[in-house]
């Protein structure tokens, strides 16, 4: 499906033979998925994950093209790869940078599920968290190679900025006292300011401004937005992320 969508944008268009070949690949994939489903495999969750990864790749490509067009008005040819692409990636697509010595206290290091309360820390290194004892036991074989004991009197590291999935885990309620940190990646604004934004884990969701000005001061492609006490929102078009109201601006900083 991704290949067929991409072919629609190509100039010149692919030959009829190429079209038919890709349609045949799609037909075979559908048949294979049906066999997996009939065998009791969890096809739907795997498909959702694959579609999210594909959509992410497409959004990142569109963001690169958008950023390149703004920096090179009048030019019509952009070649992927090389130092120019890397520079654009660092400015527009790179995950918000965080200090690596902090503890991720709200996401299980083994199963990666997010929680609304702090999870139990590894008592030895104080750097990873687990939602259950079973996850901790299952993770130990790999984790013990990295688990370095710390001084018992040392201060436990602060929590990392929130991810989209951690905000979503609160079911639309504000996450009091914590901060969401995302990079504005793809400008999708029309009647109001809308950006697809990437968190530190690489997950992309949408931020829409429902402020009096229909915008967020200082927000532009490549900016880092930090929102204290964020809450998750599901839009009517099926997308999700954050709806920023006028009253939220006091808790938002953009750099």
C-alpha positions in Angstrom: 0.0 0.0 0.0 2.8 2.4 0.9 4.6 1.6 -2.4 1.4 2.2 -4.4 0.8 5.5 -2.7 4.3 6.6 -3.4 4.0 5.6 -7.1 1.1 8.0 -7.5 3.5 10.9 -6.8 6.2 9.8 -9.2 7.2 11.8 -12.2 7.2 10.2 -14.7 4.6 7.6 -13.7 5.7 3.9 -13.4 4.9 1.6 -16.3 1.7 -0.5 -16.3 3.9 -3.6 -15.6 5.3 -2.0 -12.3 1.7 -1.1 -11.2 0.5 -4.6 -11.8 3.5 -6.1 -10.0 2.8 -4.0 -6.8 -0.9 -4.8 -6.9 0.1 -8.5 -7.0 2.3 -8.0 -4.0 -0.6 -6.5 -2.1 -2.9 -9.4 -3.1 -0.4 -11.9 -1.8 0.0 -10.0 1.5 -3.7 -9.9 2.0 -3.9 -13.7 1.5 -1.0 -14.3 3.9 -2.7 -12.1 6.6 -5.9 -14.0 6.2 -4.1 -17.3 6.8 -2.4 -15.9 9.9 -5.8 -14.6 11.2 -7.5 -18.0 10.5 -4.6 -19.6 12.5 -5.4 -17.4 15.5 -2.6 -14.9 15.2 -3.1 -11.3 16.5 -3.0 -9.8 13.1 -4.9 -6.6 13.9 -2.5 -5.3 16.6 0.5 -6.1 14.3 -1.2 -4.2 11.4 -1.9 -1.2 13.6 1.8 -1.1 14.6 2.9 -1.5 11.0 0.5 1.3 9.8 1.7 3.6 12.5 5.4 3.1 11.5 4.5 3.6 7.8 2.6 6.8 8.5 5.4 8.0 10.7 7.9 7.5 7.8 5.6 9.3 5.4 5.2 12.3 7.8 8.9 12.5 8.3 9.5 12.6 4.6 6.8 15.3 4.1 8.4 17.3 6.9 11.8 17.1 5.3 10.4 18.3 2.0 8.4 21.1 3.7 11.5 22.3 5.6 13.7 22.1 2.4 11.1 24.1 0.4 11.1 26.9 3.0 14.9 27.1 2.9 15.2 26.8 -0.9 12.4 28.9 -2.4 12.0 28.4 -6.1 13.9 25.1 -6.3 12.0 22.0 -7.4 14.6 19.2 -6.9 15.5 17.7 -3.6 17.9 14.7 -3.3 17.7 12.6 -0.2 21.0 11.8 1.6 24.1 13.7 2.4 25.0 16.5 4.8 22.0 18.7 3.7 19.5 16.0 4.6 21.2 15.3 7.9 21.1 19.0 8.8 17.4 19.2 8.0 16.8 16.1 10.1 18.6 17.5 13.1 16.6 20.8 12.8 13.2 19.3 12.1 12.9 15.6 12.9 15.3 14.7 15.7 13.7 13.6 18.9 13.8 16.3 21.7 17.1 15.7 23.4 17.1 14.6 27.1 19.8 13.7 29.6 20.4 10.0 29.6 21.2 9.7 33.3 17.6 10.2 34.4 15.2 7.5 35.4 12.1 6.6 33.3 9.8 6.1 36.2 6.4 5.8 34.4 7.1 3.3 31.7 8.1 -0.3 32.2 11.6 -1.0 30.8 10.6 -4.5 29.8 7.1 -4.5 28.4 7.1 -0.7 27.6 3.6 -0.2 29.0 2.9 3.3 30.4 1.4 3.9 33.8 -0.2 6.9 35.6 1.9 6.3 38.8 5.6 5.8 39.4 6.7 2.2 38.9 9.1 0.3 41.1 12.8 1.1 40.4 15.6 -1.4 40.1 16.9 -1.3 43.7 20.5 -1.8 42.5 21.0 0.9 39.8 17.9 3.1 40.3 17.8 3.7 36.5 15.1 1.5 35.1 11.5 0.8 36.2 9.2 -2.2 36.0 5.4 -2.5 36.3 5.5 -6.0 37.9 7.9 -8.4 39.5 7.5 -10.7 36.5 8.7 -8.0 34.1 11.7 -7.4 36.3 12.6 -11.1 36.5 12.2 -11.4 32.7 14.4 -8.4 32.0 17.2 -9.3 34.4 19.2 -11.5 31.9 19.8 -8.5 29.6 19.7 -5.8 32.3 22.3 -7.3 34.6 25.0 -6.5 32.0 24.2 -2.7 32.4 23.1 -2.7 36.0 25.7 -0.7 37.9 25.1 -0.2 41.7 24.9 3.4 42.9 25.8 5.0 46.2 22.8 4.4 48.5 23.0 8.0 49.6 23.0 9.3 46.1 19.9 11.2 45.0 17.5 9.2 42.8 17.5 10.9 39.3 14.6 13.1 38.2 11.9 11.8 35.9 12.2 12.2 32.1 9.8 14.5 30.2 6.5 12.8 29.4 5.9 10.9 26.1 2.7 10.9 24.2 1.7 7.4 25.3 2.3 8.4 29.0 0.0 11.4 28.6 -2.6 9.2 26.8 -2.5 6.7 29.7 -4.2 9.3 31.9 -7.3 9.1 29.8 -7.7 12.8 29.1 -7.1 14.0 32.6 -4.3 16.6 33.2 -0.9 15.0 34.2 -0.3 17.3 37.2 3.2 18.5 37.9 4.8 16.9 34.9 5.8 18.2 31.4 5.3 17.0 27.9 8.2 17.8 25.6 7.8 17.5 21.8 9.4 18.8 18.5 7.1 20.6 16.0 7.8 18.5 12.9 5.2 18.9 10.1 3.1 22.1 9.7 -0.5 21.1 8.8 -2.1 24.4 9.6 -5.2 25.7 7.8 -7.9 27.5 9.8 -5.8 27.2 12.9 -2.2 26.2 13.8 -1.8 22.4 13.7 1.5 20.6 13.9 2.5 16.9 13.9 4.9 16.7 16.9 7.5 14.0 17.8 8.2 13.1 21.5 11.6 11.8 22.8 10.6 8.2 22.1 9.9 9.0 18.4 6.1 8.8 18.6 4.3 11.4 16.5 0.9 12.9 17.5 -0.9 16.2 16.6 -1.1 19.5 18.4 -3.9 21.9 17.5 -4.3 25.5 18.8 -7.8 26.3 20.0 -6.6 29.7 21.4 -8.1 33.1 20.7 -5.5 33.7 18.0 -5.8 30.2 16.7 -2.0 29.8 17.2 0.7 29.2 19.8 3.2 32.1 20.1 6.6 31.2 18.8 5.7 27.8 17.5 7.2 26.9 14.1 8.7 23.9 12.3 11.7 22.6 14.4 10.6 24.3 17.6 10.5 22.4 21.0 7.2 22.8 22.8 7.1 22.1 26.6 3.7 21.8 28.2 3.3 21.5 32.0 0.2 19.7 33.2 -0.7 18.3 29.7 -3.8 16.3 28.8 -4.5 14.0 25.9 -7.2 14.6 23.3 -8.9 12.6 20.6 -10.0 14.6 17.5 -13.1 14.0 15.5 -11.1 13.0 12.4 -9.7 10.0 14.3 -6.3 11.5 15.0 -5.1 12.3 18.6 -2.6 14.3 20.6 -3.3 17.6 22.3 -5.8 20.4 22.0 -4.3 23.7 23.3 -6.8 26.2 24.9 -6.1 29.8 25.7 -5.9 29.0 29.4 -3.1 26.4 28.6 -0.7 29.0 27.3 0.6 30.0 30.7 1.9 26.4 31.1 3.6 26.4 27.6 7.0 27.4 26.6 8.4 27.3 23.0 12.1 27.3 22.2 
